[in-house]
């Protein structure tokens, strides 16, 4: 079993800093909405993006699927009462020349074996598409 650990500090005024491994991530923890630093919800979406992109790389190697680069856009919808993320949508664009069947299989593996993807799917609606270099959108359900 893997375990993860971070440390975070809140400074006067709402600036917060998290330390993970040998890196620091600054984020906002104010009562208002700061437009400079990411907030907790945006860090959650960033975690999903990191998980998906990590699995793009991982399954590219495992399944021998070459790509030049990958790009992801993630958005989330929040309800007010109770405050929670109720829906997350993403669009994963991968510059690759593989066929549609391989792309669908790659996408299924990215979702099936992602720590953050599996965690979020239990708590909210997670929907997304993986798009190949010809920008043909394919859902993992196909």
Secondary structure, DSSP 8 states (H G I E B T S, - for coil): ------EEEE-TTSEEEEEETTEEEEEE--SS--SSS--HHHHHHHHHHHHHHHHHHHHHHHTT---S-EEEEEEEEEEETTEEEEEEEEEEEE-----HHHHHHHHHHHHHT-HHHHHHHTTSEEEEEEE-TT--EE-TT-
